[in-house]
C-alpha cells in the first residue's frame, strides 16, 4: 500500500454561501466512506490565518518561502488507479479539481 496525498488549493474551491453546507456534508460523507474502507490516514485544511515559517538547522526562524493553502487528504491505497478513483469522489464532493501525489516509501517511517 502507498500513501497518496489528494489536495486542492483554496482558490480552486469557488462556492456560493448556499452551496457550502452541501459541500461540507458531501465531503464528510466521502471521508467517512474512506474511513469505513480502512484507507483514511488523515485530512484537513491549512490554517491560512497562520503564516508559514522556515526553521533553519541552527534554530533561526524566518518567513516561509512557500505558501500552502487549501485542503488535504492522505489515503493508504493499493494503486495509483485507486487514488484517482478516490480523488474523483473528493473532487465531486468539493466541486473542484484534486491533485494526486504519491509519497515515497520509507521503511523506517
Protein Blocks (a to p, Z undefined) as FASTA:
>chain_A
ZZddddddfklmccdfklmmmmmmmmmmmmmmmmmnopafbdcdddfkbccddddfkopa
cddfbdcedjddddddfbfklmmmmmmmmmmmnopacddddddddfkZZ
